[in-house]
């Protein structure tokens, strides 16, 4: 087949070409396995939205409930979640100085 460039190495060239094709196929499978889950959600509705539409179509939820849940599902994600927000400053106990209050100038 493609081993005419290698004189006298017919079976070796065939083995090398088989390994090359095997490597190409394995690389394609690995790359496609990474991309297929992303392609699935890119072109179709998210699974949660499809489930919500099915429940509304079957009459399990009201129109108002459907619209509210759909609005929540479609709104862009909030960048700061409560777990990522910094904790509030501690409140001083009665009789303690406020740590955010400026100290009087030294005398």
N, C-alpha and C positions, 0 to 999 in steps of 0.2 A: 504494500500500500504506500506508506510514506517513508519507507526505509531505503529508497534508492540513493539517498545522499550518503549513506554509510556503507561502503563496499564490504561485503563479506560479513556484515553484522545483522543479518535478517531477523533472527529471533531476538537479539539484544535490542535492536531498534524497535521492534514490536513491543517488547516488554517496557521500554522507556516511554513509548507513546501511550501505552495502556496506563502507566502510572501518571503520566501528565493528564490524561483525560479523567482519571479517577480523582486526582487533586482538584481539577476544575469543578467536577460535580460536587465534591465534598464542600468546597468553598462556597459554591452557589447555594447549597442546602443550608449551610450555617448562616449565611447572610439573609436568606429568605426567612428563616425561622425567627430571626431578630426583627424583621420588618413586618411580617404578616399580622401580628397583633395590633400594630399601630395603624396599618392600612384598614383593618376591619372597623375601627372606630372613626377613622378620618372620613369615610364616605357614607357611613350609615348613621342612623340615630343612635345615641347611647343606649345601652340595654335598659337602664333605669327608666328612660323616657318611653321606650317601647312598652315596658311593663305597665307604666302609668297610663299610657293610652289604651292598653288592653283592658285594664281595670275600669276605666271610664266608659269604654265601649260596652262592657258587660253590665254596667249599671252598679258596680260595687261602690263607686264614690260619686259625689255630687259634682256639678259643673264648677262651683266655687272652689271646692277642695282640689279639683283637677287643675284649675288655673293657678291656684296658689302654689301647689307642689311643682307644677311645670316652671313657674317663675323662679322658684328656688333652685331647681335643677339647671336652668339655663343661665342664671346669673353668673358673671365671672367670679372665680374663686377669690376670696379675701386673702390678701397677702399676709396679713398678720392674724394669726390665730391666738386664742387666749393663752395657749401654752407658750407662745413666743413673746408675748408682751412683757415688758419689764415689770417687776413687782412694784406696788405703790410704796412711797416712802413711809417709814415707820412713824406712827403718831406718838408724840411724847406723852408720857404719863403725867398726871397732875403733880406738880412740884418739881418736875425735871425741866431743864432748859431745852428749848427747841434747837435741834442740831442745824437747822437751816438759817437760824437767826444770826446776824452778824454780832461779833463780839465787840464790846466797847474798846476804844483805843487805849493803849497802855498809858498810864500816867507818868 
